[in-house]
């Protein structure tokens, strides 16, 4: 039996040359494996001891690893103890000769024995975090330079790329490792940021992992996003700011031990006691309290806990850091400056991936406020991307086949998705600077087409039609609210004179239908022939009443004329849509000479409140609590000729692209974002005098919660318990208060 080359006290009389010495190592390893198969484990145990413990010299460890490479095909599952000792060795801290020998052995192992691929891959992803297990500061030679964290990650990615070249099927084995090693959302910010940065880097050289990695990343960021149950502006009122993360470049270019000790997620003191109370209150939140599509449609909702402001600041800081990583990666790999060969194809393919993930994960998420801005940013790169995004949203909202959605998630889930998509359409068109006037008019035409068909269907059903305010009309109200909201922001584009193409939409024989006003060649990839039916009524048929509404009025975009019929119809959307949006629309419509709505608002306000809750259809409620929403709709009685409306167990209509409040990552969004001050009617941004400010302050204390008037501390409209529409005083509405409320408005459906 060959003796161990490293037996203590055995020094050869004449040192063998390198080849002979390496042969001794190989002979010993082969013998150890062979003797183990025969039942003699002594040589094998000595081999394990040599590799598990510190070797005599780096050269000796490199020789052992080279010898193991020669017998890689023989290392089956029975050699698990030996291979664990080798694979757990912190090679990132070893001298270059040892590290290179370790990499060569691993490559030989996975090439010869496929059963070890998963274990190697698992260790790679486990080292993408804050504390790489493959690095041990104590093993670094005293005279050797300490590597930076960036250098360590570069070596990990080089190893993974080499493994992917050797094992073509490795990508399939890696998919499960992405989520298995993801840091928890409560882990330190730096741990999450580093892991996300590294796994996104994998997508740059492994296309097969692009979708699973982005799916895992977006899901993780969504978990952080939805846990923030308060407006970020409220942090300032508590004297807090989102926790600041350490600069990523500084962390990557610093030593591992220094970077790991720099950043701690300390809970800021919120003045309500020590951090222990905050930790306890946050720990009481169930991780399963995240979004479930069926839960979002229930008429009651569990009471939200009192915010732990210190923890909210930490979560906001984490979310800001994570979103910045996403934006930085996208800017580097697919942004305008990415002009290398294949950049256009890579940009298009990734957008298709993200758009699919958006429809499956982000769109159905009830409380997301920031993750959707990834699509907002991406759509700015190409007009085709914006058209694809809008086409997807319109198809999900207006043209979604209900039977398919109900088969999987039920009618409530289908209604939620359609309403959410309509809200995305409104918010995207209103807020994106890069959405031009023709696209805006086309979107509004689609929305008005749906409203026109809805009115016709309602009229044809007659007495069989559900009463106004009931859940069957929730999508109609969402679409009407989308038109109101877009009009407030894009009224200048909608007021432009019709083009020559628009003038040809009416034929000589009579008025055309709204379907005929839809462009025949549209990048949304929708056509009149694809327009489905609503309650058995084709979108292509004109309403029997008010056919003049199917034409564009002079100076206004095609389709908008139907809005007058909508607001004067028995469905009365001015009553059931969000009060802030309705007031904004009424003001802008009057200012522009489009419509006068205040007589309808006054009539709605004069109606007596019913004894039961008839607030906005589908408003989520806290279980056992009086109705209260962040922004409530006036409560009013149903007309005597119609049944009293009932609260539909759907959702609050929201606008997902409300102002982006995260500090560091916001730079990627702000240049693309349309503020209310950019589009407000002339005079709306002028300061009111002191009397008007005092009057507005009094209105804030009103039972109804009037429109906010202070620019210093904008606040969303909040209806207090027991409030109803009769307390609404429209005389207190001023251009200044309207401008401030629209800019401060955040209608995302949070009940915290």
VENVEN-V803588 format. One record per pair of residues at least 6 apart in sequence whose C-alpha atoms are under 6 Angstrom apart, sorted by sequence separation. I is the first residue (numbers start at 1). J is the second residue. If there is no record, write none. Layout:
I/J  I/J
This chain:
55/61  127/133  164/170  203/209  379/385  506/512  552/558  567/573  589/595  590/596  638/644  700/706  110/117  203/210  379/386  552/559  699/706  708/715  91/99  251/259  406/414  574/582  183/192  405/414  550/559  707/717  32/43  586/597  32/44  505/517  549/561  705/717  334/347  515/528  549/562  696/709  705/718  705/719  704/719  616/633  703/720  615/633  704/723  615/635  703/723  397/418  396/418  397/421  397/422  515/540  2/28  609/636  610/637  393/421  608/636  609/637  709/737  513/542  607/636  608/637  618/647  716/745  278/308  607/637  617/647  618/648  714/744  617/648  618/649  614/646  618/650  619/651  52/85  614/647  618/651  619/652  708/741  48/82  618/652  707/741  62/98  65/101  69/105  514/550  72/109  513/550  62/101  73/112  270/309  270/310  576/616  26/67  269/310  25/67  92/134  93/135  268/310  91/134  92/135  93/136  267/310  90/134  267/311  90/135  93/139  93/140  684/735  684/736  579/633  122/177  126/181  578/633  684/739  419/475  426/482  430/486  437/493  422/479  497/555  419/478  430/489  496/555  426/486  495/555  130/191  495/556  129/191  494/556  494/557  129/194  449/514  129/195  128/195  676/743  243/313  242/313  243/314  244/317  242/316  243/317  291/365  242/317  291/366  188/265  453/539  631/717  456/543  631/718  632/719  630/718  658/746  635/724  636/725  634/724  635/725  634/725  655/747  654/747  655/748  654/748  654/749  477/573  488/585  652/749  484/585  150/252  149/252  150/253  468/571  148/253  148/254  149/255  148/255  149/256  448/559  445/559  441/557  293/413  605/725  606/726  605/726  189/318  193/322  391/524  387/524  226/367  226/368  225/368  470/645  467/643  469/645  470/646  471/648  470/648  489/679  427/655  427/657  423/654  423/655  433/672  433/673  432/673  433/674  431/673  432/674  431/674  369/656  303/622  301/621  302/622  299/620  300/621  301/622  302/623  300/622  301/623  300/623  324/665  320/662  323/665  320/665  299/649  298/649  297/649  297/650  297/651  304/752  230/752  229/752
